[in-house]
Amino acid sequence: MTDHGPTPARSLRQRWVAGEETLGAWLTLANTHSAEAVATMGFAFVCVDTQHGLIDHAAAMGMAQAIDLAGGHPIARVPWNEPGIIGRTLDAGFHGVVVPMVNDAEAAAAVVDAVRYAPAGSRSWGPNGSLLRNPDYRSWATDNVAVIPMIETVEAIDNLDEIVSTPGVDAVYVGPADLGITMGLGPTGSDGNEQFDSALAAVVDACRRHNVVPGIHATAALAARRREQGFRMITVSNDLLAIKSTMPDDLSTASGASSEASGEDRLY
């Protein structure tokens, strides 16, 4: 039998229904080659950040294609909770959207409405990128496209039950930097603060009660703590941070004439 390419990865929604933990990568640099490479590494999702990442729509569309064809699962963080942006992003071929600054039930309902086709929502038909790889796209999207509002403010924590119980929400995704800032803390290092830790616990508890997946932006070093806290969608790697952490180590090793193995196998 002829091999026509990689077996499509199970979608996030399928993995969540099965009760699985989903570990993901976050891309901020506009490059289809790096997107394809990351998609082959086994992450449950690869998120293309079009909010704070250095990525415009044209680049994001190519990255979605690269991730999908490499057998990965592309999702995107959109710049804002706006139906035209959300629809255009999904039309480009992404399998879900992470939507920033969703602070109440009305905003959460707006995300669902923008993602779903009628009668569940009001997304306009025209998935020109997605249709190339999913000929029966309407049915596929209904079963697989993930709705993921972000929880990243004190206001959202105050309205947590209303947001999480919104029909059609699959997961919520905590943005710890903005959450810490709105609490009067900093964008990093908030773990151990009673208010911050209680907010994370409240997110996990609300998700369990409403059968929604708790997600959070993290690092590999924080993954074990987030797992213990109950999160099931955890971002553990970032392209720009990986470059910034690995390349200085390479320079230091080379400059110090390390006696260890040359490491040439890392290039291939």
Helices and strands as residue ranges (DSSP letters): H 12-17, E 22-27, H 32-39, E 45-49, H 57-69, E 74-77, H 83-91, E 96-99, H 105-115, G 130-132, H 137-144, E 146-151, H 154-158, H 160-164, E 171-174, H 176-182, H 194-210, E 213-217, H 220-229, E 233-238, H 239-255, G 264-267
